[in-house]
Amino acid sequence: MNHVPPPPLAPPLAPPRTPRRRQRLLHWFRSRSLRSRLTFLSAAAVAVAIALSALACWFIVEKQLYDQVRTDLANATLPPGPRVPLLCYPTAEQALANQPTGLTSENGSAVARDTQFVKANPTGVCLPPNATKAIVVQPGDTAGFKLKNGQSIIRDGRFTDGTPAVVRISLTHSLSGPALLMVATSTQPVEDSLQGLAILLGSVSAGGILLAAVAGRLVARSSLKPVDQLTDAVEHIARTEEVGTTIPVNGHDEIARLSTSFNSMSTALANSRERQTRLIADAGHELRTPLTSLRTNVDLLIRSNDTGRPLPAATKTKLLGNMKAQMQELTVLIGDLLQLSRPDTPKSGPAPTVVALHELAGRAVERAKLRGPGLVFETDTEPWYVHGDAAGLERAVINLLDNAVKYSPPGGTIDVRLHRGVLTVRDHGPGIPPDELQYVFDRFWRSPSSRQLPGSGLGLSIVAQSVREAGGEVTLGPAADGGPGALATVRLPGGPAPE
C-alpha cells in the first residue's frame, strides 16, 4: 500500500491591519491637544460640506448641459435626403476613409457633416460628400428599423475619432429602401466645460478648506480661552497652594458654568482651609490650659519629691484631684475633637438605624441627674422613632442637658418634653443674650459671661452636627413664655412607631 504524503499546510493568514491602523489613528488623534482636535474636526466638517456641495453642483450642471444637448437634438429639423450619390461601405471607418471630395448637393449646399445613413439591405454605412466625421454604429441601433414616422431614439455615442457625442436615430426612406438616419452632436464642448468647472470647484473647495482650518483654529483659540484661564488658575493653586483663586465668568454657556463651578469649588476649599486653621488654633488654645495646669501640678510634685520636702497629705490629695479633673477635661475635649473631625456628610458616620428617641432621652436624663443632684427634672416624652446614629443622637441630647445643668441655678428646674418628634430642653438660668444667639453653635465659641465655667465650647457644635446628620434641625433661644432661661428645640423626622 503506497503512502500518500499529506498536502502541505497553507501558510497562516496575516492578521488584518485595518484595526491596528485605526487604533494608531485614534491614539494619534487623542494625543493631540484639544485645540488641535477642535481645529481638525471643524476643518474636516467644513471640508465634507464643501466637497458634497461641489459634487452636487457638478452633477447638477452636468445633467443640465446634457439635457440641453439632448433637447436641442430632439427638436432639431432633420436634414433632407441626399441629392447626390452616396458611397456606402460595410463600416463607418471605411466609409470615412474612402469618401470622395468635391461633391455637393444639388442645391449647392453640402449635407451636414454629422449626419450619416445606415442601410439594412445591403448592410452599409453611407456618408455625405466632404464628411470629416463618422458615427460609430452600435449593434443595438438596428432597433431603429422598427420605428414609425416621427419617432426617434437618442443615445450617447461617439465619433470614430473618439470624440463623445449624442446621437439621434430615426427611420428614413429617402434611399433605395429603408435606412437609418443618424444625426450626432459633439459633446466635447460640454466635457471641456465640465472639466473646467471641476477645476474651478476643486480650487474653491481647497481654498474653503484652508480658510475653514484657519477659522477653526481662531474659533478654537477663542472658545478655549476660558479653559486656558481655568488651567492657569488650577496650576497656580497646585503650585502655590493658594486656594480661593477665582476666574472671571462671562456669559451663560457651558464654559461659564464650568468657571462658576470652579469658583464655587475654590471658595469652598478656601473656607474649608480657613475652618481647619481656626479649628487647629482653637484646639491648641483649649488644650494649652489643661496641659499647663497638669504640667504645673506635676512639676510641683516632682520638686517636692526631689527636695525631700513632701507635700501635706491634704495638699497632695487636692493636687491629684485637680490632675484627675484636668485629665477628664482633656479626655472630653479630645473626644469632642474626634467627633467634629468627621466630614459633615451623612455617609461619614455609622450606618443609620432605627432609634427610639424617647428611650434615648430617658437615659440622658438619668445621666444628667447625676451631674446635677440638686436640680429638678420634669420629663414628658411620647414614643418617637427616628433613623440615625444612636450614639451620636444620645450624645447630642446629653450635651443639651449638660448645658442646661451648667447654667441652671441651685435647686432649679429643667423641663424635658418630646411631642411628635419635637424635643425641647428648657432651663431657668440667666439665658442667652440676643446678640450671642448666632454664635452658640460655632466651634469653640463661649459666651464672655461663662468663660469661668468648665467646658470647651464644642458641645453645641456636636449637637448641631449630630442632628443635621439625622436629617433634623436644632435651635436655641429664649424661653417661649418670656421667663428666664434658654429653650433648646430639636426636630427630627420619624414616626410614633418603628419602621
Secondary structure, 3 states (H helix, E strand, C coil): CCCCCCCCCCCCCCCCCHHHHHHHHHHHHHHCCHHHHHHHHHHHHHHHHHHHHHHHHHHHHHHHHHHHHHHHHHHCCCCCCCCCCCEEECCHHHHHHCCCCCCCCCCCCCCCCCEEEEEECCEEEEECCCCCCCECCCHHHHHHHHCCCCCEEEEEEEECCCCEEEEEEEEECCCCCCEEEEEEEECHHHHHHHHHHHHHHHHHHHHHHHHHHHHHHHHHHHHCHHHHHHHHHHHHHHHHCCCCCCCCCCCCCHHHHHHHHHHHHHHHHHHHHHHHHHHHHHHHHHHHHHHHHHHHHHHHHHHHHHCCCCCCHHHHHHHHHHHHHHHHHHHHHHHHHHHHCCCCCHHHCCCCEEEEHHHHHHHHHHHHHHHCCCCEEEEEECCCEEEECHHHHHHHHHHHHHHHHHHCCCCCEEEEEEECCEEEEECCCCCCCHHHHHHCCCCCCCCHHHCCCCCCCCHHHHHHHHHHHCCCEEEEEECCCCCCCEEEEEECCEECCCC
